[in-house]
Amino acid sequence: MDADSDAQCWQVHRFSLGRSYSELADLVTGIAPDLDSWARARGVRDGQRFLIGPDGRPDLRVNACLGSAKWRNLKERSQRDYTYSVGVWLNFLLALGVNWWDAQESDAEEFFFWRVTDPENSDRVQSNSFSRDLAALQKFYRWTRKNFGTANPFEDFDAPRATRREDVKWLDPGGFKRWLDLGVRGMDLSGRPDAWWRGRNEQRDAAFCEGLFGNGLRVSEWASVVLPELPAYDRRRGYFTCQLADACAKGGYGHPYWTPRSAMKGVLSYIEGPRAAAVRRARAAGRYERVKGMRMVTFPS
């Protein structure tokens, strides 16, 4: 089980089946051979998220929802985002001293104010982000009401209208290049290396940003692309036609996309330079052999 947040509050964790938890063996003594067997017998999936309360104990009703078919039917990103939305709500109620099953509509209204408007909250979000929280909590409370009879404090809550930020700034190609030099490559205004720069992997990060700027994919979509999906380089082409896999595209619908030659050159330069060197160092150090449960995927040449 891997923790995703700090203690003294509700924490999001994930099941990591197949790992040895010898220090927790006493929890299932006389019930199951080991913790892994106990979890699998209850339909737990590898990577499934669950919540631990500030007292170090799980709330079985909360986690029953997170492991339910309704939650599993969500896309992976929605599962992640909705689970964190539930965690934010539970921590808000923790600060109020209110149990989640006793929460009222007035608590939901206060949550909206704190999440979106409260000047004391340095982590405020836009109303469209709160709409995601609201969708998650509606789903959570509909499920717990059906299964445990809990009231839904968001039942009559009016969803806020999504608003576009007024301070959005657009970068033309020249502005993007300047931002890339200063913010990613670690250059100063004269184009020389900045002595104060403390970044790492500048070539990798610059190649990633140039790809996003050129092909218009979402961050998670571009990050999902693996080497065999890249087309062969041809210096005569201005753009390269690529295909995004269904499982990696928003909504599950893969589609073609086009990457300009300049962005493709940056990606290939990183692959053949710093990345190849990092792979060689990892192989020499035997790091790949120490990866537990590693799967090797081969592609036809």
C-alpha positions in Angstrom: 0.0 0.0 0.0 1.6 3.2 -1.1 0.7 6.5 0.6 -0.1 9.6 -1.6 -0.4 12.3 1.1 0.6 13.4 4.6 -0.4 12.0 8.0 -2.8 13.6 10.5 -5.5 13.8 7.9 -7.4 11.6 5.6 -4.9 10.0 3.3 -5.2 8.4 -0.2 -3.4 5.1 -0.6 -3.2 2.5 -3.3 -3.1 -1.3 -3.0 0.1 -2.8 -4.3 -0.8 -6.5 -4.7 2.1 -8.9 -4.9 4.3 -7.0 -2.4 5.3 -8.5 0.9 3.9 -6.9 4.0 5.5 -9.1 6.7 5.1 -6.3 9.2 1.3 -6.4 8.8 1.0 -10.2 8.8 -0.7 -10.2 12.3 -3.7 -8.3 10.9 -4.9 -11.4 9.0 -3.6 -14.2 11.2 -6.2 -17.0 11.3 -8.2 -15.3 8.5 -6.0 -15.6 5.4 -2.5 -16.8 4.6 -1.3 -13.3 4.0 -2.5 -9.8 3.4 -2.4 -10.1 -0.4 -4.7 -13.2 -0.3 -7.1 -11.4 2.0 -7.3 -8.4 -0.3 -7.7 -10.5 -3.5 -10.5 -12.6 -1.9 -12.4 -9.4 -1.3 -12.2 -8.3 -4.9 -9.4 -5.7 -4.4 -7.7 -4.7 -7.6 -4.0 -3.9 -7.9 -3.6 -0.1 -7.8 -7.1 0.4 -6.3 -7.3 3.6 -4.2 -8.6 3.7 -0.6 -8.7 6.2 2.2 -7.2 6.0 5.7 -8.5 8.3 8.4 -6.4 10.6 10.7 -6.5 7.9 13.4 -4.8 5.5 11.0 -7.9 3.4 10.5 -10.0 2.9 7.3 -13.7 3.8 7.1 -15.1 0.6 5.6 -18.1 2.4 4.1 -16.0 5.0 2.3 -13.7 2.3 0.9 -16.6 0.1 -0.1 -17.7 2.9 -2.4 -14.2 3.4 -3.8 -14.0 -0.3 -4.6 -17.6 -0.6 -5.9 -18.5 -1.3 -9.5 -19.8 2.3 -9.9 -16.4 3.6 -9.0 -14.6 1.0 -11.1 -16.6 2.0 -14.2 -15.1 5.4 -14.1 -12.1 6.1 -16.4 -8.8 5.8 -14.5 -8.3 9.6 -14.5 -11.8 10.1 -13.1 -11.2 7.5 -10.5 -8.1 9.3 -9.4 -9.6 12.8 -9.4 -12.9 11.7 -7.8 -11.1 9.9 -5.0 -9.0 13.0 -4.2 -12.1 15.1 -4.3 -13.7 12.8 -1.6 -10.4 13.1 0.4 -10.5 16.9 0.2 -14.1 16.9 1.4 -13.4 14.6 4.3 -10.4 16.7 5.4 -12.6 19.8 5.2 -15.2 18.2 7.5 -12.4 17.0 9.8 -11.4 20.7 10.3 -15.1 21.4 11.1 -15.4 18.5 13.5 -18.2 17.0 11.4 -18.6 13.4 10.5 -19.2 12.8 6.8 -22.4 10.9 7.4 -23.8 13.8 9.5 -22.9 16.6 7.0 -25.6 19.1 6.1 -26.3 21.3 3.1 -24.9 24.2 5.1 -21.6 22.3 5.3 -21.7 21.8 1.5 -22.2 25.6 1.1 -19.2 26.3 3.4 -17.1 23.8 1.4 -17.9 25.7 -1.8 -17.0 29.0 -0.3 -13.7 27.7 1.2 -12.8 25.8 -2.0 -13.5 28.6 -4.5 -13.8 32.0 -2.8 -12.3 32.1 0.7 -9.3 34.5 0.6 -7.8 32.6 3.6 -7.5 29.5 1.4 -4.3 29.8 -0.6 -5.2 26.7 -2.7 -8.5 28.0 -4.1 -9.7 26.4 -7.3 -11.8 27.7 -10.2 -15.5 26.9 -10.3 -15.0 24.4 -13.1 -12.6 22.5 -10.9 -15.2 22.6 -8.1 -17.7 21.1 -10.6 -15.5 18.0 -10.7 -15.5 17.9 -6.8 -19.3 18.2 -6.9 -19.7 15.4 -9.4 -17.5 13.1 -7.3 -19.3 13.9 -4.1 -22.7 13.4 -5.7 -21.7 10.0 -6.9 -20.2 9.2 -3.5 -23.3 10.2 -1.5 -25.7 8.6 -3.9 -23.9 5.3 -3.5 -23.6 5.5 0.3 -27.3 6.6 0.6 -28.4 3.6 -1.4 -26.2 1.2 0.6 -26.0 2.7 4.0 -28.8 5.2 4.2 -26.7 8.3 4.6 -28.1 11.7 3.7 -26.7 13.6 0.7 -25.7 17.2 1.7 -25.2 18.0 -2.0 -28.6 16.7 -3.1 -30.0 20.2 -3.7 -26.7 21.9 -4.3 -26.7 24.1 -7.4 -23.6 23.4 -9.6 -21.6 26.6 -10.1 -21.1 27.8 -13.7 -17.7 27.2 -15.1 -16.0 30.6 -15.8 -13.1 31.3 -17.9 -10.2 33.1 -16.2 -9.8 36.6 -17.4 -6.0 36.7 -17.0 -5.2 34.0 -19.6 -2.1 34.9 -21.6 -1.4 33.4 -25.0 2.2 32.9 -26.3 3.1 33.3 -29.9 6.0 31.1 -31.2 8.6 33.8 -30.3 7.2 34.1 -26.7 7.1 30.3 -26.4 10.7 30.1 -27.4 11.7 32.7 -24.9 9.8 30.9 -22.1 11.4 27.6 -23.1 14.9 29.2 -22.9 14.3 30.9 -19.6 12.1 28.5 -17.8 13.1 25.1 -19.1 16.6 25.2 -20.6 18.0 27.5 -17.9 19.3 30.3 -20.1 19.5 34.0 -19.2 18.1 36.9 -21.3 21.3 36.9 -23.5 20.9 33.2 -24.4 23.8 32.0 -22.2 23.5 29.4 -19.4 22.2 31.0 -16.2 24.7 30.4 -13.4 21.7 30.4 -10.9 19.9 27.6 -12.8 19.4 24.4 -10.7 17.2 22.5 -13.1 17.7 18.9 -14.3 17.0 17.1 -17.5 16.7 20.2 -19.5 16.9 18.5 -22.9 14.1 16.0 -21.9 11.8 18.7 -20.5 12.4 21.0 -23.5 11.6 18.1 -26.0 8.4 17.4 -24.1 7.3 21.0 -24.0 8.1 21.5 -27.7 6.0 18.4 -28.5 3.0 19.7 -26.6 3.3 23.1 -28.3 3.5 21.5 -31.7 1.0 18.7 -31.6 -1.6 20.1 -29.2 -2.1 16.9 -27.2 -3.0 16.9 -23.5 -0.1 16.4 -21.1 -1.1 12.9 -20.1 -1.7 12.0 -23.8 1.8 13.1 -24.9 3.4 11.5 -21.8 1.8 8.1 -22.8 3.6 7.9 -26.2 6.3 5.2 -26.3 9.2 4.9 -28.7 7.6 2.4 -31.2 4.7 4.8 -31.7 7.0 7.5 -33.1 7.4 7.5 -36.9 10.7 7.3 -38.7 12.4 10.6 -39.1 12.4 12.1 -42.6 14.1 15.6 -42.9 12.0 16.3 -46.0 8.7 16.3 -44.1 7.4 19.3 -42.3 5.0 17.3 -40.1 4.8 13.7 -39.0 1.5 11.8 -38.8 1.2 9.9 -35.5 -1.6 7.9 -33.8 -2.8 8.2 -30.2 -3.9 4.9 -28.7 -7.5 4.6 -27.5 -6.5 3.8 -23.9 -4.4 7.0 -23.7 -6.9 9.4 -25.2 -9.5 11.4 -23.4 -12.8 9.6 -23.6 -11.1 6.4 -24.9 -11.1 7.5 -28.5 -7.7 7.4 -30.2 -7.1 9.7 -33.1 -4.3 10.8 -35.4 -2.2 13.8 -34.5 0.5 15.7 -36.3 3.9 16.7 -34.8 6.1 19.3 -36.5 9.6 18.4 -37.6 11.3 20.8 -35.1 9.5 19.0 -32.2 10.3 15.6 -33.6 14.0 16.5 -33.9 14.1 17.5 -30.2 12.5 14.2 -29.1 14.8 12.1 -31.2 17.9 14.1 -30.0 16.9 13.4 -26.4 16.3 9.7 -27.2 19.6 9.2 -28.9 21.5 11.3 -26.4 20.7 11.7 -22.6 18.1 9.0 -22.6 20.3 6.4 -24.2 23.1 7.3 -21.8 20.7 6.9 -18.8 19.6 3.5 -20.0 23.2 2.4 -20.4 24.0 3.5 -16.9 21.0 1.7 -15.5 21.9 -1.5 -17.3 25.5 -1.3 -16.1 24.3 -0.8 -12.5 21.8 -3.7 -12.8 18.8 -1.5 -11.9 16.4 -3.2 -14.3 17.1 -6.6 -12.8 16.1 -5.3 -9.4 12.6 -4.1 -10.6 10.0 -6.5 -9.0 7.2 -7.6 -11.3 8.8 -6.1 -14.4 7.1 -6.8 -17.7 9.0 -6.6 -20.9 7.1 -5.6 -24.0 8.7 -6.4 -27.4 7.6 -4.9 -30.7 8.3 -6.4 -34.2 11.1 -4.6 -36.0 
